[in-house]
Amino acid sequence: MNYDQLKQIVLLTQDATDIGWEFFMDEGHLKARDNTYAQDTLTFQSEDHFYEWLEDQFDKKD
């Protein structure tokens, strides 16, 4: 992973956090919990799944 990719992940993660998502590890899996309880807790199944989800959160913020 290069520096630009890392920056993008950090910024997208920050956007997800700003709209109410909290990240945590459970049983070896990265998960996201919606602090507004509007959506179920999400378990990421792959790197692609995580990236796609982050992009969706970025789109929701705008």
N, C-alpha and C positions, 0 to 999 in steps of 0.2 A: 504494500500500500504506500502510495507516495503522499507527500505533504498536502497537495491539493485535495486528494480524496479524503484525507483525515479531516481537513477543515470543513469540507462539505458535510461529513457525518456529524461533526460537532454542531454545526449550525442547524442542520435539520433536526437533530435531537433536541436542541434548545427550543426550536419551534414547537415540537411535540410537547415538551414540558410546559411551555407557555400556555398551551390550550388545555392543560390539565392531565397530561399523561405522566405516570411515574414508572421508572424502569427498575426491575429487580431480578435477581436470580432465584430460581426455585428448581430443585432437583436437577441441577446442571443445565437448565434452559433459561435463556433470556426471555423475560416476560414484560408486558406493559399493562399497567392498571389505569383505568380511567377514573380519576379522582372525582369526577362529577357523577359517576355511576350510571351514565347514560349508555355505556357500552360494556360488554363483558371483557374480562381480562384476556389478553391475547398472548399466546405462546408462539414465538418465532420458530419456524421450522427450518429455515435456511438463511443464508446471507442475502439471497435475492429477495426473499419474503420480507426481511427486515428493511432493505433498501426501498422496495416498492411501498411498504407501509409508511416509511418516513416521507417519501415524496407525496403521498396522499395527505399526510398531516400538514405538510408545507402548503399544499393547495387549499386546504381548509382554512388556514390562517389568513390567507389573503381575502 
